[in-house]
Amino acid sequence: MLTRLGAACGVLAGLAIAVPGLIEAFAGETAPTSFVLGLSPAFAIPLLTVLHLRQATAAGAFGAVAYTVNAVGLGLFGGAVFTLNLALFFLDDAVVEDLLRGPTIVALLGSALVFAAGAVLFGVSLLRAGVLPRVPAVAYLVALPVLAVAARLPDTPVTSVVHVVAGGALVWLACAVTTGEPAPDRRAAAPHPASPQPS
């Protein structure tokens, strides 16, 4: 049940990133697209959890560390994205510029950097574990850190492509996590020393 719910949240998170990104390539940033983007990280948290659970045995200790850093970073960056898209977006440019001269910009940049580091680590763990498809794992590894860094950049076709790739990767991983057999337990597959036979 948790896997299905996490996957459904992942599809919502991916669509909430990709669709506004695609729209903004033509219409620029709008209040509706900004609103949807601001909510997207909340739906990504359950997906991250079920992705880790799906590959936990194969990913080992590195995967656990990667998941933890990515989860903390996602929590921080989720707050930053919410602030950028659902608060600062509606303020006058002069007010925003004044806010970003103070500690707010440090908090926003710090959140983005922690999330980017976590996304890199978790993307590497996806590739190392080899439980889920490699293409969306590579996209996760590359596009999500770029998305974090580009959060405050002006909207361009390039940033829209990043949004679409990142959102597509989440949707693909969300669909993949519900299919296939459970990952083999490497400890169970390891050869055991032969037991001495009674003479």
VMD Tcl script that draws the C-alpha trace (Angstrom):
set ca {
  {0.00 0.00 0.00}
  {2.79 2.42 0.94}
  {4.55 1.73 -2.36}
  {1.43 2.52 -4.38}
  {0.76 5.70 -2.41}
  {4.38 6.82 -2.73}
  {4.35 6.10 -6.46}
  {1.12 8.06 -6.91}
  {2.64 11.00 -5.03}
  {5.72 10.70 -7.24}
  {3.64 10.95 -10.39}
  {1.95 14.06 -8.98}
  {5.33 15.55 -8.04}
  {6.75 14.88 -11.50}
  {3.75 16.35 -13.28}
  {3.76 19.36 -10.92}
  {7.34 20.07 -12.07}
  {7.18 19.13 -15.75}
  {3.84 20.64 -16.78}
  {4.42 24.13 -15.33}
  {7.96 24.04 -16.74}
  {6.58 23.29 -20.19}
  {3.93 26.01 -19.91}
  {6.44 28.58 -18.70}
  {8.58 27.96 -21.79}
  {5.85 29.70 -23.78}
  {3.92 31.85 -21.31}
  {6.57 32.74 -18.75}
  {6.05 32.34 -15.01}
  {2.43 32.80 -13.97}
  {0.58 32.64 -10.67}
  {-0.98 29.19 -11.43}
  {2.30 27.60 -12.57}
  {4.12 29.12 -9.62}
  {1.48 27.76 -7.24}
  {1.78 24.22 -8.62}
  {5.59 24.29 -8.55}
  {5.52 25.50 -4.97}
  {3.63 22.38 -3.87}
  {5.65 19.82 -5.87}
  {8.35 18.98 -3.26}
  {5.73 17.87 -0.73}
  {4.64 15.07 -3.10}
  {8.24 14.05 -3.79}
  {8.91 13.07 -0.15}
  {6.79 9.86 -0.18}
  {8.33 8.89 -3.53}
  {11.85 9.28 -2.17}
  {10.96 7.01 0.74}
  {9.55 4.19 -1.38}
  {12.46 4.45 -3.84}
  {14.85 3.92 -0.96}
  {12.81 1.03 0.46}
  {12.73 -0.61 -3.00}
  {16.51 -0.65 -3.25}
  {17.59 -0.58 0.41}
  {19.22 -4.01 0.47}
  {21.09 -3.53 -2.79}
  {22.10 0.06 -1.96}
  {23.57 -0.82 1.44}
  {25.02 1.74 3.83}
  {25.81 4.22 1.06}
  {22.18 4.17 -0.03}
  {21.00 4.85 3.53}
  {23.33 7.86 3.84}
  {22.30 9.12 0.39}
  {18.62 8.80 1.26}
  {19.08 10.67 4.54}
  {20.95 13.57 2.94}
  {18.44 13.74 0.10}
  {15.49 13.65 2.51}
  {16.93 16.48 4.63}
  {17.77 18.46 1.50}
  {14.30 17.89 0.07}
  {12.74 19.15 3.28}
  {14.88 22.29 3.23}
  {14.49 22.88 -0.50}
  {10.75 22.26 -0.28}
  {10.53 25.19 2.13}
  {12.64 27.31 -0.21}
  {10.52 26.43 -3.25}
  {7.33 27.16 -1.30}
  {8.74 30.54 -0.25}
  {9.92 31.46 -3.74}
  {6.76 30.43 -5.56}
  {3.99 31.13 -3.06}
  {5.33 34.14 -1.18}
  {8.11 36.05 -2.92}
  {6.47 35.63 -6.35}
  {3.57 37.87 -5.24}
  {5.72 40.64 -3.76}
  {7.02 43.71 -5.56}
  {10.47 43.31 -7.09}
  {11.87 46.01 -4.82}
  {10.66 44.18 -1.73}
  {12.09 40.87 -2.97}
  {15.45 42.49 -3.70}
  {15.51 43.95 -0.22}
  {14.69 40.58 1.36}
  {17.38 38.82 -0.65}
  {20.05 41.18 0.65}
  {19.65 39.72 4.13}
  {19.86 36.22 5.62}
  {16.98 35.00 3.44}
  {19.28 34.51 0.45}
  {21.75 32.55 2.60}
  {18.95 30.23 3.73}
  {17.65 29.76 0.19}
  {21.08 29.06 -1.27}
  {22.00 26.75 1.60}
  {18.78 24.77 1.11}
  {19.46 24.43 -2.62}
  {23.04 23.25 -2.03}
  {22.04 20.60 0.53}
  {19.30 19.36 -1.80}
  {21.67 19.30 -4.78}
  {24.23 17.29 -2.80}
  {21.54 14.87 -1.63}
  {20.15 14.44 -5.14}
  {23.64 13.64 -6.47}
  {24.24 11.09 -3.72}
  {20.84 9.45 -4.14}
  {21.20 9.42 -7.93}
  {24.53 7.64 -7.53}
  {22.91 5.16 -5.15}
  {20.20 4.44 -7.73}
  {22.87 3.67 -10.32}
  {25.00 1.60 -7.95}
  {22.08 -0.48 -6.73}
  {20.84 -1.15 -10.27}
  {17.34 -2.01 -9.05}
  {15.50 0.75 -10.93}
  {15.93 1.86 -14.58}
  {19.20 3.62 -15.36}
  {17.84 6.37 -17.65}
  {15.62 8.09 -15.05}
  {18.32 7.47 -12.44}
  {20.81 9.42 -14.56}
  {18.20 12.13 -15.13}
  {17.62 12.29 -11.36}
  {21.37 12.57 -10.76}
  {21.80 15.40 -13.28}
  {18.51 17.30 -13.61}
  {17.50 17.64 -9.96}
  {20.74 19.31 -8.80}
  {20.56 21.64 -11.83}
  {16.93 22.38 -10.95}
  {17.99 23.36 -7.44}
  {20.72 25.67 -8.68}
  {18.44 27.19 -11.35}
  {15.56 27.89 -8.96}
  {16.31 31.62 -8.85}
  {17.36 32.01 -12.50}
  {15.07 33.78 -14.99}
  {12.72 31.50 -16.92}
  {14.27 30.43 -20.22}
  {13.79 27.49 -22.59}
  {16.80 25.86 -20.88}
  {15.26 26.04 -17.40}
  {11.99 24.73 -18.86}
  {13.83 21.73 -20.34}
  {15.41 21.06 -16.93}
  {11.95 21.12 -15.33}
  {10.56 18.71 -17.91}
  {13.49 16.29 -17.60}
  {13.41 16.36 -13.79}
  {9.64 15.89 -13.69}
  {9.79 13.12 -16.28}
  {12.45 11.30 -14.26}
  {10.23 11.36 -11.16}
  {7.22 10.04 -13.08}
  {9.35 7.25 -14.65}
  {10.82 6.22 -11.29}
  {7.38 6.35 -9.67}
  {6.01 3.97 -12.30}
  {9.06 1.70 -12.11}
  {8.96 1.32 -8.33}
  {5.65 -0.53 -8.51}
  {6.76 -3.05 -11.13}
  {9.13 -5.99 -11.15}
  {10.25 -8.41 -8.51}
  {11.76 -7.31 -5.21}
  {15.49 -6.71 -5.35}
  {17.51 -9.83 -4.49}
  {19.05 -9.93 -1.05}
  {22.77 -9.90 -1.74}
  {23.51 -11.37 1.64}
  {21.30 -14.34 0.83}
  {22.97 -14.74 -2.54}
  {26.49 -14.74 -1.08}
  {28.10 -18.20 -0.97}
  {28.30 -19.79 2.46}
  {31.23 -21.89 3.53}
  {30.47 -25.56 3.15}
  {29.43 -27.30 6.33}
  {31.65 -30.21 7.29}
  {30.06 -33.52 6.39}
  {29.89 -36.22 9.02}
  {32.29 -39.06 8.29}
}
mol new
graphics top color blue
foreach p $ca { graphics top sphere $p radius 0.5 }
foreach p [lrange $ca 0 end-1] q [lrange $ca 1 end] { graphics top cylinder $p $q radius 0.2 }
display resetview
